[in-house]
Amino acid sequence: MGQRVLRNRRTLYERESELAAVDEALAELTGLAARTGPTGVSPDVTTPDDRPRGALLAFAGRAGIGKTTLLAEVRRRATAQGCTVLSARGGDQEQRVAFHVARQLLQPRLAGAPEAELRASLGSWYDIVGPALGLCAPTEGAPPDQQGLRDGLDWVLTHLAVRRAPMVLVLDDAHWADPESLGWLAAFAPRAEQLPLLVVVAYRPDELPDHAESFRRLPGRAGGRPHDLEPLSADAVAGLVRESLGDHADDAFCHESWAVTSGNPFEIVELTAKVHDRGLDPTEAGAPLLRDLAAAVKGSGLITRLERLGPSAVRFAWACAVLGTEIHPTLAAAVAGLGHEEAADAADALRGARVLTGADTLEFVHPLIATAVYRAIPPATRVALHGQAAWCVTDDGQGATAAARHLLETHPEGDAWVVRQLRAAAGETLRAGAPDAARRYLARALREPPPAKERAAVLHELGSASLLTEPATTVNHLRAALQEPIAEPALRHRIVYRLSQVLAHSDRLAEASETLAHEIRLTDDARVRLRMLSEQFMWDAFRADEPDHPARSRRLARLADRLQGRDLTERYIIGLRTWDAIQRGEPAGTALRHAERALVGGLGWAEADRGFEVPVLVALAFMYADRPDRTEELFAAGIADYERQGWRGGHLSFAYTLLGYLRYRRGRLAEAEDLARSGLRLAERVGPGTPAHWYALGTLIQTLIARGRTDEATRLAEDHSFREPFPAAVVFPDAQTVYGELLLARGLTKAAAAELSAAGRRLEPRGIRNPAWCPWQLHLARAEAHDAPERALTTALEAVSRARQFGAPSAIGQALRTAAEVATGPARVTYLEEAVAHLERSPAAYELACALVALGTELHDTAHLRRGLKTAERCGADTLAATACAELASAVKRTQGVTTQARGELRETTQARGELRETTQARGELRETTQARGQLRETTQGHGEPRGKSPQPRT
């Protein structure tokens, strides 16, 4: 027999392997494995891996198999070893109470502290996780998104695990945990290995929801699967029976006990209790009675046994089953309609019958009993008890959210009080970060139904709660709300704003614009009309199919020039004028002037009931105009706004992605890649095909191409279906242009030319002509250069002209570099020299590196190549740096060859000059000899010798 654990004087049988896994995990958690070697002797040397390590353990098994008993032993052993233990249990009746399990785990460790201390402990997460954990009331304003809330809960648990290490988190009946808590824990649990935290969960495998799949496949050292708890063997059952009834229980009795319970530990324990209560002799003679006793342990037999306790006990048990877990006797008495003494007697009877346990707080002995009692309540009575429970918990001061879960189980009766409670609960739950729970409450309120004058408001609230999870449903609810009589104009306006927003975010920009246009014609309030007009301008700016962009641009310019920026609406319109100037390629100074006007007075990124689009566009205007430091400053402030608000889903994805795009344009490619990947990870949480997903993919693919990793960019595009159909909304970098650039990088010039031409046909009619915003012409010129060089040069020079009109040095330099690439003859050098001159005055380091390498290659100039190589290496443009190295080596070799030839020619010249000097000297000597001979002849003639005869030698 293995290790034995006493719980209520009973031994835990046949769980040796599970307990061994627990002991091993606790040893590693507490550092015992680091201090003792495999033989129990302290090792001489410790390694970095000897630090305490956490883990995730999961135990799966059907009801009654002993999961709760096993987890009780885990808690006991963890406490004995000095661990901090966090414990929670899912409940059948509490499954739809948002954050019920998270509150059980974390609230006892945080509640009770003064607010100042709690704020200091939670820091910036106080307003985000506080309402979810019931530590403070939700604040007004936009709620945190679900990812932001999960990140906050991650921080709190991590902080606790580090401060109170070693820590053990135990979750029983995980299959009944509320979706918000279970989704968070399932995502967090694999990280336990990096913390001094052991996470132990138990669940029924057939009832575990899909969003908790991580518990089925355990990470790292846990071995890849949970521990499946098996029924007890006949020998183990015999030991358990004899432990309860005495050693005199014979083999026949023990075997029959095993047969009638199928080795289920809960049923065996209950069966032995019944045998003891009946005074049955545990021998072969009493064995035939066991089957009837076993039937009384569960199902109808349990209910029959309960009914024998009397109507008061039955009523009290029903009330407890309706209330769920952590039952207060006074509240149960109120729900049951019993007096204090009668309720106390009923509780005693139920404790004696092993239905309930506890004193100040009651709970069922086992969840199987709770489920059986709840299902045995007649349907009409169950509904009435839930209605009574709603009133009682409200009177008890537990609030609308506590009442709402009971109201979900009642029948609609047109009760205005029910509607008020459900709306209040939905508001609290939504602001706490649980929109799905809020949607359930509001849908039930709508079925009540609400009074006619409140129906539009309920539909608006329901649509707002479904905004992020079910946008199509949100549209239906909000359109239905507009069909209702609405006495309050402000409510109608809020419905219109929300409807246009969800339509736009669902890639239905035309409908969003038309909705606002219709309402603009109906309203008489000038300020409301201006606000709606600003929203319409914004969605039209993102419409790829806008029918008359130039006309809208002119109207926007006239309106923005008249406004002073007195409120947020006016500043939004001025901000949209900034973006329009950028896209159309107006002088950069004009765009910057409007951008600074929009920022005067503030342009927050997390304004209530406002989109974040306009502040982002204003910040990006500085980037396109070669003021990236200003963009970085605005992005830092905006991301801080998001994080304070708890927006860490789609909003933060956009922020990281666009910050990566900024770094890409500055030539900081490694940073750009990291940020774009972070943005992509966040975008994937929002969902594929969303604008956030397109933004992140476009930026990452463009960055990988610049780094020379075309194959990786291709795989990324294929894995995420980055191809047609492209989004209806305008995204940047423009998805179709990036796809054309990728085709070009792969050498597919004809396909690239087709895509880039299509991009031009889409953007040109809208007046989007700035190559700094979308360089489709530049890539098209490169694609055309293979088959139509003259057309390619024309295309490139048109882009140069547009870039000069915009005036940003980076745009001009990039366009000139492209013109040089497709030009021939001396013009190439001219274009490149001017491109370098412009790019040196810009923040576009990668473009400068490209231009320097191209110019150095063209001129065989090692100085330009060395500068280009150094700049490319700083940018992280690996392929460009390799190209620069090769060209530099070639240029150096060529220079060395020229030098060697010159030296040879110089040697030959020197030698020739020496020979010439020798020849000249010989000629001088010959002249001197000839001259001497002449003088000799003259002398001879002077002595009388005949002319023409040679003198005769003397003897």
Buried (B, 14 or more C-beta within 10 A) or exposed (E): EEEBBEBEEBBBBBBEEBBEBBBBBBBBBBBBBBEEEEEEEEEEEEEEEBEBBBBBBBBBBBBBBBBBBBBBBBBBBBEEBEBBBBBBBBBBBBBBBBBBBBBBBBBEBBEEBEEEEBBEBBEEBBBBBBBBBBBBEBBEEBBBBBBBBBBBBBBBBBBBBEEBBBBBBBBBBBBBBBBBBBBBBBBBBBBBBEBBBBBBBBBBBEBBBEEBEBBBEBBBBBEEEBBEBEBBEBBBBBBBBBBBBEEEBBEBBBBBBBBBBEBBBBBBBBBBBBBEEEEBBBEEEBBEBBEEBBBBBBEEBBBEBBEEBEEBBBBBBBBBBBBBBEBBBEBBBBBBBBEEEBBBBBBEBBBEBBBBBBEEEBBBBBBBBBBBBBEBBEEEEBBBBBBBBBBBBBEBEEBBBBBBBBBBBBEEEEBEEBBBBBBBBBBBBBBBBBBBBBBBBBBBBBEBBBEEEBBBBBBBBBBBBBBBEBBEBBBBBBBBBBEBEBEEEEBBBBBBBBBBBBBBBBBBBBBBBBBBBEBBEEBEEEEBBBBBBBBBBBBBBBBBEBEEBEEBBEEBBEBBEEBEBEEBBBBBBBBBBBBBBBBBBBBBEBBBBBBBBBBEEEBBBBBEEBBBBBBBBBBBBBBBBBBBEBBBEBBEBBBEBBBBBBBBBBBBBBBBBBBBBBBBBBBBBBBBBBBBBBBBEBBBBBEEEBBBBBBBBBBBBBBBBBBBBBEBBBEBBEEBEBBEEBBBBBBBBBBBBBBBBBBBBBEBBEBBBBBBBBBBEBBEEBBBBBBBBBBBBBBBBBBBBBEBBEBBBBBBBBBBEBBBBBBBBBBBBBBBBBBBBBBEEEEBBBBBBBBBBBBBBBBBBBBBBBBBBBBBBBBBBBEBBBBBBBBBBBBBBBBBBEBBBEBBEBBEEEEEEEEEEEEEEEEEEEEEEEEEEEEEEEEEEEEEEEEEEEEEBEEBEEEEBEEEEEEEEEE
